[in-house]
Amino acid sequence: MNVILFGPPGAGKGTQGDLLAKSAELRKISTGDLLREAVRDGTPLGQEAKRYMDAGELVPDQVILGLIKETLAETGGQKGFSLDGFPRTLPQARALDVMLAEMKRPISAVAMLDVNDESIVKRLGGRWSCQQCGAVYNQFSDPPKKTGICDKCGYGLVQRKDDEPGTVQRRLDVYRQQTAPVLEYYRKGVTPVHTISGDRPIEEVQFDLRRMLGL
């Protein structure tokens, strides 16, 4: 079972991908994690990616595809993989299909986590994190006991710039502009595309995700 998890920023792809990987014995592949690990470890692809990142440029698709290919080649006892954060554009989707066809590891299904904009803005726009210990809070659903102060270590909380409400809305607009063609690409192909409401408790979303994937 090889799955692509789609969804807007804050839809819960990371959380659902972690749960799915554990329960279905899949290798979770997050391109953001791959890039950070490759740069940290100083691998050849990591060094190449770092040059672009240091220059404030987007990492080329071929570098990211190379990281994914390396990761899949290292996959041991897992029964498949789940992709989170890739592909984001139509050229990436086409290039990924070519690479996976060469590896004889085609995508089995695409799962789209559907969450409305208001919920996303609350999830991300209300997110604050501790500068010291990294604990994360949400002013709407999980606020700290004292505003602006971490419950665990007493250090101050900050909000990332890309989690500010105005920035979140722009991220959503970009996501939809980029992703709509990608979803249409998969819908026109032979890969099943499932849409799942992600605006529910984590356990309910995971149950439906596994059911729709036949797991």
C-alpha positions in Angstrom: 0.0 0.0 0.0 1.6 3.3 -1.2 -0.4 6.3 -0.2 -0.3 10.1 -0.8 -1.8 12.2 1.9 -3.2 15.6 0.6 -4.7 18.4 2.6 -4.2 22.1 3.4 -1.6 23.2 6.0 -2.9 22.3 9.4 -5.3 19.6 8.1 -3.5 16.9 10.2 -1.5 15.1 7.5 1.4 14.7 9.8 -0.6 13.3 12.7 -2.7 10.9 10.4 0.5 9.9 8.6 2.2 8.9 11.8 -0.8 6.8 13.0 -1.2 5.2 9.6 2.5 4.3 9.4 2.4 2.6 12.8 -0.8 0.7 12.3 -0.3 -0.4 8.7 3.5 -0.8 8.8 4.1 1.9 6.2 7.2 4.2 5.9 6.1 7.8 6.5 7.9 10.1 4.1 7.7 13.8 4.8 9.7 15.9 2.3 10.3 18.6 5.0 11.8 16.0 7.4 13.9 14.4 4.5 15.4 17.8 3.7 16.2 18.6 7.3 17.8 15.2 7.9 19.8 15.3 4.7 21.1 18.8 5.5 21.9 17.8 9.1 23.7 14.6 8.0 25.6 16.4 5.2 24.7 13.9 2.5 25.5 14.8 -1.1 21.8 15.6 -1.8 21.6 17.4 1.5 24.6 19.6 0.6 23.0 20.4 -2.7 19.7 21.2 -1.0 21.4 23.4 1.5 22.9 25.6 -1.2 19.4 26.5 -2.4 18.0 26.9 1.1 20.8 29.2 2.2 20.2 31.3 -0.9 16.5 31.5 0.0 15.5 29.6 -3.1 13.2 26.6 -3.6 14.9 23.2 -3.6 14.5 21.8 -7.1 12.1 19.0 -7.7 14.9 16.6 -8.8 16.7 17.0 -5.5 13.5 16.2 -3.5 12.8 13.2 -5.8 16.3 12.0 -5.3 15.8 12.1 -1.5 12.5 10.2 -1.8 14.2 7.6 -4.1 17.0 7.1 -1.6 14.5 6.7 1.3 12.5 4.1 -0.6 15.6 2.2 -1.4 16.3 2.0 2.3 12.8 0.8 3.2 13.1 -2.5 5.0 10.3 -4.4 6.5 7.6 -1.8 5.8 4.7 -2.9 3.6 4.6 0.4 1.7 4.9 4.1 2.2 2.8 7.3 2.8 3.9 10.6 1.3 3.2 13.9 3.1 3.9 17.2 1.5 4.7 15.9 -2.0 3.7 16.2 -4.8 2.5 19.8 -4.5 2.5 20.7 -8.2 1.6 19.1 -11.4 5.2 18.7 -12.7 6.1 17.1 -9.3 3.2 14.6 -9.7 4.2 13.6 -13.2 7.9 13.3 -12.2 7.0 11.2 -9.2 4.9 8.8 -11.3 7.8 8.3 -13.7 10.2 7.6 -10.8 7.8 5.2 -9.0 7.1 3.4 -12.3 10.8 2.8 -12.8 11.0 1.4 -9.2 7.8 -0.6 -9.7 6.2 1.0 -6.7 3.2 2.9 -8.0 0.8 4.9 -5.9 -2.1 2.7 -4.6 -4.4 5.6 -3.4 -4.7 9.3 -2.7 -6.3 10.5 0.5 -7.5 14.1 0.7 -8.1 15.5 4.2 -10.8 18.1 3.8 -10.8 20.9 6.4 -12.6 24.3 6.0 -10.6 27.5 6.1 -12.1 28.7 9.4 -10.9 25.6 11.2 -7.4 25.9 9.6 -7.0 29.5 10.7 -8.0 28.5 14.2 -5.6 25.6 14.2 -2.6 27.4 12.9 -3.5 31.0 13.6 -4.1 30.1 17.3 -0.9 28.1 17.6 1.8 29.4 20.0 5.0 27.5 21.0 7.5 27.7 23.8 10.9 29.3 22.9 12.6 27.1 25.5 11.1 23.6 25.5 9.2 23.6 22.2 5.7 22.8 23.8 2.9 23.8 21.5 -0.4 25.4 22.6 -3.5 26.7 20.8 -5.3 29.7 22.2 -8.7 28.3 21.0 -8.5 24.6 21.8 -5.6 24.1 24.2 -4.5 27.4 25.8 -1.8 27.7 28.4 -2.9 28.3 32.0 -1.3 31.8 31.9 -1.5 33.7 28.6 1.9 33.9 26.9 3.6 31.6 29.4 4.5 27.9 29.0 2.9 25.6 31.6 5.9 23.2 31.5 8.9 25.5 31.9 7.5 29.0 32.5 9.2 30.4 29.4 7.6 32.9 27.0 5.5 31.7 24.1 5.9 33.0 20.5 3.9 32.6 17.3 5.7 31.7 14.1 5.3 34.3 11.3 3.8 31.6 9.0 1.2 30.9 11.7 -0.1 34.5 11.8 -3.8 34.5 10.6 -3.1 36.7 7.5 -0.2 34.5 6.5 -2.2 31.3 7.1 -4.9 32.6 4.7 -2.2 33.3 2.0 -0.8 29.8 2.5 -4.3 28.4 2.0 -4.7 30.3 -1.2 -1.3 29.1 -2.6 -2.1 25.6 -1.6 -5.4 25.5 -3.4 -3.9 27.1 -6.5 -1.2 24.5 -6.7 -3.0 21.4 -5.5 -6.3 21.6 -7.5 -4.5 20.6 -10.7 -2.7 17.8 -8.9 -5.9 16.3 -7.5 -7.5 16.6 -11.0 -4.4 14.8 -12.4 -4.9 11.8 -10.1 -8.7 11.8 -10.5 -8.2 11.4 -14.3 -5.9 8.5 -13.8 -6.4 5.0 -12.4 -5.3 5.9 -8.8 -8.4 6.0 -6.4 -8.8 9.4 -4.8 -10.6 9.5 -1.4 -11.9 12.6 0.3 -12.1 12.4 4.1 -13.5 15.1 6.5 -10.5 16.1 8.6 -12.5 18.5 10.8 -13.2 15.8 13.4 -11.4 14.0 16.3 -8.1 12.4 15.3 -9.4 8.9 16.0 -12.4 9.3 13.8 -10.4 10.6 10.9 -7.9 7.7 11.3 -10.7 5.1 11.4 -12.3 6.5 8.2 -8.9 6.8 6.5 -8.0 3.1 7.2 -11.5 2.0 6.1 -11.3 3.9 2.8 -7.9 2.4 2.1 -9.2 -1.1 2.9 -6.9 -1.5 5.9 
